[in-house]
């Protein structure tokens, strides 16, 4: 059986001027697929086996190629956008016909030249297509990284409950937890972070925050900027609900309390039962 989107080793069952027809067996009463002339080995003859990848040409006909595509099933790869039109984008994946990325499968606006992290799937019309969605399930969990290691990754999805999902090295599964502010990040952005946990299943937990003693100064500046936006009086204190603090300041409750404590010790703010007031 010929399988779309997979590599198969098939037999040459007939040579023609424009290529060779391949099949699983001897070709009798079997589905055949054409391997174009330019890709047929020079000395190939009937009965020889050739490893090929099956996809569809510009007329939606099943066709074979001896080239290896950049992306296969159950993989996630970074591909370059060749062009964009009204129905979607087209990606260079190493084959003569570009890979289609429908608009509904995009998670950001794309332009020619962009690089996007995608997976491969077959749509309802039995065509091979790319998707920027569902990446999480295909990322690797066997990274070489350990706690404390610095890593580089690409943002590919956000979740209110879990946080920002990152593909470290464009292939390993990682997460910036929801309690850490990631509101300034966007899909496709490349970030640098540090590993804080390697879970039992191999997935990474990472942070963009520095060590506490270094981060407090930055957080304190952030708190002061928000206080200034409220004309010098923040209408809640460090006992406010964590969701309020995250929404207004972009910090976890613990980070907010540390920053406010630092400002209080420096006598820059005073804390009341209902507010935090800047005094200098």
KAMOGI-V390887 format. One record per pair of residues at least 4 apart in sequence whose ideal C-beta (glycine too) atoms are under 7 Angstrom apart, sorted by sequence separation. I is the first residue (numbers start at 0). GAP is how many residues later the second one is. If there is no record, write none. Layout:
I:GAP ; I:GAP
This chain:
15:4 ; 22:4 ; 34:4 ; 39:4 ; 43:4 ; 55:4 ; 56:4 ; 70:4 ; 100:4 ; 105:4 ; 109:4 ; 121:4 ; 122:4 ; 134:4 ; 144:4 ; 158:4 ; 166:4 ; 167:4 ; 175:4 ; 184:4 ; 198:4 ; 209:4 ; 210:4 ; 211:4 ; 214:4 ; 215:4 ; 216:4 ; 217:4 ; 218:4 ; 219:4 ; 220:4 ; 221:4 ; 222:4 ; 223:4 ; 224:4 ; 225:4 ; 227:4 ; 229:4 ; 235:4 ; 239:4 ; 241:4 ; 242:4 ; 243:4 ; 244:4 ; 245:4 ; 250:4 ; 251:4 ; 252:4 ; 253:4 ; 254:4 ; 255:4 ; 256:4 ; 257:4 ; 258:4 ; 259:4 ; 260:4 ; 261:4 ; 2:5 ; 14:5 ; 15:5 ; 24:5 ; 26:5 ; 34:5 ; 55:5 ; 83:5 ; 100:5 ; 121:5 ; 166:5 ; 209:5 ; 226:5 ; 229:5 ; 239:5 ; 245:5 ; 250:5 ; 262:5 ; 263:5 ; 270:5 ; 271:5 ; 13:6 ; 23:6 ; 43:6 ; 55:6 ; 56:6 ; 70:6 ; 91:6 ; 92:6 ; 109:6 ; 121:6 ; 122:6 ; 144:6 ; 157:6 ; 158:6 ; 167:6 ; 175:6 ; 184:6 ; 197:6 ; 198:6 ; 208:6 ; 244:6 ; 245:6 ; 262:6 ; 13:7 ; 22:7 ; 55:7 ; 69:7 ; 82:7 ; 90:7 ; 226:7 ; 248:7 ; 263:7 ; 268:7 ; 269:7 ; 11:8 ; 12:8 ; 22:8 ; 53:8 ; 54:8 ; 70:8 ; 80:8 ; 81:8 ; 89:8 ; 90:8 ; 119:8 ; 120:8 ; 156:8 ; 165:8 ; 196:8 ; 225:8 ; 235:8 ; 244:8 ; 250:8 ; 268:8 ; 12:9 ; 22:9 ; 40:9 ; 69:9 ; 81:9 ; 89:9 ; 154:9 ; 155:9 ; 165:9 ; 194:9 ; 195:9 ; 259:9 ; 268:9 ; 269:9 ; 11:10 ; 12:10 ; 21:10 ; 53:10 ; 54:10 ; 80:10 ; 81:10 ; 89:10 ; 90:10 ; 119:10 ; 120:10 ; 164:10 ; 165:10 ; 195:10 ; 241:10 ; 267:10 ; 268:10 ; 10:11 ; 20:11 ; 21:11 ; 79:11 ; 154:11 ; 155:11 ; 194:11 ; 195:11 ; 241:11 ; 244:11 ; 259:11 ; 267:11 ; 9:12 ; 10:12 ; 51:12 ; 52:12 ; 78:12 ; 79:12 ; 87:12 ; 88:12 ; 117:12 ; 118:12 ; 153:12 ; 162:12 ; 163:12 ; 193:12 ; 266:12 ; 267:12 ; 9:13 ; 12:13 ; 13:13 ; 20:13 ; 21:13 ; 51:13 ; 78:13 ; 87:13 ; 117:13 ; 152:13 ; 153:13 ; 161:13 ; 162:13 ; 192:13 ; 193:13 ; 9:14 ; 10:14 ; 12:14 ; 51:14 ; 52:14 ; 78:14 ; 87:14 ; 117:14 ; 152:14 ; 162:14 ; 192:14 ; 18:15 ; 19:15 ; 34:15 ; 52:15 ; 86:15 ; 87:15 ; 116:15 ; 118:15 ; 152:15 ; 162:15 ; 192:15 ; 18:16 ; 49:16 ; 52:16 ; 81:16 ; 86:16 ; 115:16 ; 118:16 ; 152:16 ; 153:16 ; 161:16 ; 259:16 ; 18:17 ; 34:17 ; 88:17 ; 100:17 ; 150:17 ; 151:17 ; 160:17 ; 162:17 ; 175:17 ; 190:17 ; 17:18 ; 18:18 ; 116:18 ; 159:18 ; 163:18 ; 237:18 ; 12:19 ; 17:19 ; 118:19 ; 162:19 ; 237:19 ; 19:20 ; 18:21 ; 32:21 ; 88:21 ; 134:21 ; 135:21 ; 152:21 ; 163:21 ; 70:22 ; 134:22 ; 225:22 ; 237:22 ; 0:23 ; 69:23 ; 225:23 ; 19:24 ; 68:24 ; 69:24 ; 104:24 ; 68:25 ; 104:25 ; 106:25 ; 142:25 ; 165:25 ; 38:26 ; 67:26 ; 68:26 ; 83:26 ; 104:26 ; 105:26 ; 106:26 ; 222:26 ; 38:27 ; 66:27 ; 83:27 ; 90:27 ; 99:27 ; 101:27 ; 104:27 ; 179:27 ; 221:27 ; 21:28 ; 66:28 ; 83:28 ; 100:28 ; 104:28 ; 138:28 ; 174:28 ; 176:28 ; 221:28 ; 1:29 ; 32:29 ; 33:29 ; 34:29 ; 80:29 ; 82:29 ; 98:29 ; 99:29 ; 100:29 ; 135:29 ; 142:29 ; 173:29 ; 179:29 ; 221:29 ; 21:30 ; 32:30 ; 33:30 ; 64:30 ; 80:30 ; 81:30 ; 99:30 ; 154:30 ; 172:30 ; 173:30 ; 174:30 ; 175:30 ; 1:31 ; 14:31 ; 32:31 ; 34:31 ; 80:31 ; 98:31 ; 139:31 ; 154:31 ; 155:31 ; 172:31 ; 175:31 ; 11:32 ; 13:32 ; 80:32 ; 134:32 ; 138:32 ; 139:32 ; 140:32 ; 154:32 ; 171:32 ; 173:32 ; 175:32 ; 218:32 ; 11:33 ; 12:33 ; 79:33 ; 80:33 ; 138:33 ; 139:33 ; 154:33 ; 222:33 ; 11:34 ; 138:34 ; 153:34 ; 154:34 ; 236:34 ; 11:35 ; 79:35 ; 80:35 ; 236:35 ; 10:36 ; 11:36 ; 78:36 ; 153:36 ; 154:36 ; 167:36 ; 218:36 ; 222:36 ; 10:37 ; 77:37 ; 78:37 ; 116:37 ; 135:37 ; 222:37 ; 236:37 ; 10:38 ; 11:38 ; 151:38 ; 152:38 ; 236:38 ; 9:39 ; 57:39 ; 77:39 ; 78:39 ; 90:39 ; 116:39 ; 218:39 ; 219:39 ; 223:39 ; 235:39 ; 236:39 ; 8:40 ; 9:40 ; 54:40 ; 56:40 ; 151:40 ; 152:40 ; 165:40 ; 218:40 ; 222:40 ; 234:40 ; 75:41 ; 76:41 ; 233:41 ; 8:42 ; 9:42 ; 21:42 ; 149:42 ; 150:42 ; 215:42 ; 219:42 ; 232:42 ; 233:42 ; 75:43 ; 215:43 ; 219:43 ; 6:44 ; 7:44 ; 74:44 ; 149:44 ; 150:44 ; 232:44 ; 231:45 ; 6:46 ; 7:46 ; 147:46 ; 148:46 ; 211:46 ; 215:46 ; 231:46 ; 70:47 ; 72:47 ; 147:47 ; 5:48 ; 71:48 ; 146:48 ; 4:49 ; 70:49 ; 145:49 ; 146:49 ; 226:49 ; 3:50 ; 4:50 ; 106:50 ; 116:50 ; 144:50 ; 146:50 ; 2:51 ; 3:51 ; 146:51 ; 226:51 ; 1:52 ; 145:52 ; 116:53 ; 223:54 ; 150:55 ; 3:58 ; 75:59 ; 142:59 ; 144:59 ; 1:60 ; 140:60 ; 141:60 ; 140:61 ; 142:61 ; 75:62 ; 140:62 ; 74:63 ; 75:63 ; 73:64 ; 180:65 ; 5:67 ; 59:67 ; 182:67 ; 4:68 ; 180:69 ; 180:70 ; 55:71 ; 55:72 ; 115:72 ; 179:72 ; 54:73 ; 178:73 ; 107:79 ; 106:80 ; 107:80 ; 75:91 ; 77:92 ; 75:95 ; 4:115 ; 4:117 ; 3:118 ; 3:122 ; 4:123 ; 3:124
